[in-house]
Amino acid sequence: MSSTTILSVPEGLKASDWRSVAAVIDHTLLKPEATADQVVRLCEEAMRFGFATAFVNPCYVALAASVLRGSGTKVGAPVGFPLGATVTPVKREEALYLLRLGAQELDMVLNVGALKSRERLLVENDIRGVVEVARDAGALVKVILETHLLTMEEKILACQLSLAAGAGFVKTATGFTGGGATVDDVALMRGVVGERAGVKASGGVRTAATLSAMLQAGANRIGTSSGVQIIKELGAEV
């Protein structure tokens, strides 16, 4: 597990404190129509407000890395996005290339079809392939489960396989396949991984109230494209 993993909500974090909240937000822009100018703005916002990362599509990783260089905000990028159905060698090579471009955190999409087919070894090795590459670079891997597509048993199994493969976080959803984070799913995921991994709530987190509920349920990282609006609700001057 990466030393950069956050295993619990930082001590003293209050959902009413916008600076503390900003520090656990992955400020995200993964729309297919995202432009370079929008990515630059995202990165500037991430630095200004102290977001944990700026999460961008793979084609913009080098740009984001150049803007964020020397700041405390990391560059994040997805792997196997958004379906997770890419074959493992391709996910691994994508991860390696993104790390070379400057990515410091990788959110990889689990192979949902393989999980549902009970291909446990395939799923675990798929995750491990990305984790091994990231570990060599000192980067963090979060595994996107697409919880809304899974049964309770499958959610538990996905968390267990992610742990077995060495992932630093499990994450609810991409937000691209019709579902997102729920309090129940976050609580379940935290219950399975305990303090062995982090939990990221992503998909539909657009308000301070929703974010607070996710933190209370056990999330310690929040993925959202509404980060600026949320911290504005909490008193940040935007």
N, C-alpha and C positions, 0 to 999 in steps of 0.2 A: 504494500500500500504506500502511496506517495506521502512524503512528509508534509506536503501541502494540504492534505485532506483536513477539512474541518469536521470533527466528529459530533459536535453539538453546537447549539446556538450559543454564540459568544456570551460569556458571563456578563450580566448587567444590561444586555440588549433589551431595549424597550420599544415596542411597536410604535410608540408615540415620538420616538427620537429619530428624526429623519436621517441623521448621519449614521447611526448604528444600522438602520434599515438599509441604507444605500450600500453599506459594506457587504451585505449578503445578497445583493442583486446582480444577476448577469444581465446587463443592459443589451437587449437583443434586437437585431435587424436581419431577419432571414427571408424576407419577401423576395420572390424571384425577380421582381422589378426594381429592387434596390439599386440606387445609383452610387457612384463613387463619392459624389458630394454628400449624399445622405450618410454614407459610412464615415466620412470625415467628421460630420456633425455628431454622429453617435459617439465616436471616440472622444471628441472634445467634451461632450456632456459627461461621459464616463469619468474622465479625468477631473472635470470641474466639481462633480458631486461625490466622487469617491466610490463609484460602483466597483464591485469586485472584478468584473470583466466587461469587455465589449465583445459581444458574440456576433460574428459576421459569416457570410457565406465563404466557402473556400477560395473563390476567385479574388476576394478582398483581404485575405489574411496578410499579405505582404504590405498592402496599403495601411491596414490597421496597425501593424507592427511598427511601421515608420512613424505614424502619428503618436503612438503610445510609448515609444522608446524613452526610457528614463523616468517614466511615471510609475505610480504604484498600481496601475490598472493593467490587468493581464489581457492577452488576446485569446479569445475562444473561438472554436470552429466545430461544426458538425462533421461526423464521419458516417458514410453510408446513409446519408440523409436524402429524402425523408422516409423511405420505406424500409430500410434495414435489410433489403433482400440482395444486396451486393455480396458476391462471394468473398470469403475470408481473405485470400491473398490481395484482392483489390482494396478491401478495407485497410489492411495492414499497410499497403503501399501509399494509400491516400493519407493515412495518419503520419507516416514517415515524411511525406512531402510537405504536409502542413506544418509539421514541427520544424522542418528546415526553413520554411518561410517565416517562422516566428510565432506560431501558435503555442500557447502554454497550457491550455486546457482543451480537451477533446470530449465532445458529447457524441457517443456512438449509438446508433439505433440498433437495438437487438433484432435478431432474425426471428420475427414473430411467427412466421409460418413454420419454421423449424421447431420452435418451442411448442407450438400446438400439435406438431407431429411427434412430439415426445423424443425428439432428437437431442437429448441432453448433452451428449459429448460434442456434437456439432455446435450447439449454442455456446457452451463453455469455451471451446477452443476458438470460436469466432471472437468472443470477448477477449480472451487471453492474447490473441494475436495483436490486438491494438494495445492492450495493457503493456505487453512486453516492449513494444516500440516506444511507448510513452515513458515507461519507467526509465529506460536508458537515457531519455532526454530530460528527466526530472519533471515530467508533465503529469497532469491529473486527468483521469478518465472517468466520465460519468456514463452510465448505461441507461439509455432511454427504453423504457419497458412498453410504452403504449398501453397503459393500464386499462383503458376503456375497451380494449379489444380482448382482454384476458379474463378468464375465470379467476375466482379466488385462489384456487389451487395453482393456477399458472402464474399468478402474481407472486405467490410465495416461492415457487420454484425459480422464477426469474431472478428474484433477489438472492436466493441461495447460490445459483450458478454464477451470478455476478461476483459474489463474495469469493467463491471458489477460484474464480479466474483472476482475482486480485484487483478488481475495480475499486476506485476510491469512493464513488457515489452511485446510487441508483436514482433514477429520475422518472417522473410520471409519464410525460408525453411530449411529442413534437409540437402538437397543436395543429398539425396538418391533416390529420385523418379523422376529424370530427369530434374529438374528445379532448379533455384536459385534466387538470389536477382536481382532486376532491379531497376533502378532509379525511374521509374514511380510508382512501388509498394511501395517503401520506402516513396516517397512523399505522396502517398495516405494514407498510414498508419499514417504518422505524422499528416496529415490533420485531420484524424478521432480522434486520441488520444490526439492531442494537447500537452499540458504540463502535462497531467494526467498520462502518462506512457512513458516509453522509447521505442525506436525502434531499433531492432537489425537486421542488414543486414547480411545474411549468405547464402552461396551457390554460388560458382563461384567467390568469391572475392580473386583474386590471385596476383594483382598488386597494386602498390601505386596509380596509376591513377584511378583504379576502386574504391579503398577504398576512395580516395578523393571525387569522384563523389557521393558515398553513404553518406558521411558526409554532403556534400553540400545539398543533397536531404532531410536530416533530421534524418539520423541514428546517434545514439550516442553510439552504441556498434557494433563491427564488429566480426563475427565469421569466422575464417579461419584457415586452416591448413598450410597456406603460410605466417604466421606472420613473421618468421625470414627473409624470402626472401624480404618481403615488407619493413621492417625496414632497411634491407641492402640497398635496392634501395634509401632509404631516408638518408643514410649516416652512419648507425650504423656499427661499426666494429664487424664483426662476426667471 
